[in-house]
Amino acid sequence: NFTVKQYNLLVNASPSQGGTTTGTGQYDYGTTVPISAAANAGYRFSHWTGDLTGSTNPTSILVDGPKNVTANFVRVYTLTTSVNPAGTGTVTPSGGTYDENTVVSLLAQGTVFGAEFVNWTGDLTGSVNPSNLTMDSDKSVTANFRTTRTLTVTSSPITGVVVTGAQGGTTDYSVDITPGTVVSLTAPLAHTHTDGRIYDFEYWTLTVGGVPTQWPVDQNVLT
């Protein structure tokens, strides 16, 4: 009397919390056994090692002796991005799932006229763009944009001169204006100070990006 020899098949998971496997058991010699791996939340199946190689899942193995197979799982984290104010720009990539310690390069780009990237907030800070982010946990990042420019009007050397323009007839002021907006400013040709001294208009100085530009003396209206 003869019996078919049987062998043990052991299908492990590494790390053990990464997922579950099927196929472990004792089988007759020559049996082809289907095996599979299912990742738990926060992991993904990567590949087989031991007496089976490759990354096909599910797959099968021929039991022609004792077999020991390991299903390897990789920790993954989720990246979520947003834009502030909404609709003013995009972030590339917009999000997704990444293997642990993957370095993701994030690029913020404005999508409306005049939108200017300001900085990152959330799990990424600073104003470097594009900027790298290491996925060592779930991450949430916001790209902040500025859609206005600040117009600051002052009088020199005195205050109290009424400059008519973006904010009506006022003295020194600052106002945020949407890029592309045409603004006219009018200064009086002469101004009498409260102490009785009379000042004549001389010129405008427009400073953009730290660079001042002077207008001719006879143009008290600046557009």
Secondary structure as UniProt FT lines:
FT   STRAND          6..14
FT   HELIX           16..18
FT   STRAND          19..22
FT   STRAND          25..28
FT   TURN            29..30
FT   STRAND          31..39
FT   TURN            41..42
FT   STRAND          43..50
FT   STRAND          59..63
FT   STRAND          67..84
FT   TURN            86..87
FT   STRAND          89..92
FT   STRAND          95..99
FT   TURN            100..101
FT   STRAND          102..110
FT   TURN            113..114
FT   STRAND          116..122
FT   STRAND          131..135
FT   STRAND          139..146
FT   STRAND          149..153
FT   STRAND          163..165
FT   TURN            166..167
FT   STRAND          168..170
FT   STRAND          173..177
FT   TURN            179..180
FT   STRAND          185..186
FT   STRAND          190..192
FT   TURN            194..195
FT   STRAND          198..200
FT   STRAND          205..208
FT   TURN            209..210
FT   STRAND          211..214
FT   TURN            217..218
FT   STRAND          221..222
//
